[in-house]
Amino acid sequence: MSQTATLTRSPDWPLQVKAPGTHDWERTATRWMRDLLPARYGGYSTLTRHPAVLTRHVQLQLQHEMRTVRAALQTSRAELPRMGVAEVVIENTIRMYATELDQLGRLSRGVRLVSEALLVGPSGQRRH
């Protein structure tokens, strides 16, 4: 099985990104990754013109978000009651953070797959 088929058959391959080698797939990959970043990054052409820079930045952004959500999750039971938050809201908040952490993990795996596909040229050699 080719690397492309292996990547796109993964459950973590994003539905918004066409399969590598198909028409316009790199544009869909770049757009999907750009959409993972805060909107203010949309104006930086360096990110959209250089897949290596874009994928690196998206990976760093997701790592940061995961650290933030983990910290929020780990401190919810201790900090939220002192802020007057009701127990039912704290439980819902903890579930929200756990769901978000799962989602960020899936996104991170998807970014890794798309990154691998973007950074490998048609000949199977790594792009520079």
Beta strands, then each sheet from edge to edge (+ up, - down):
end
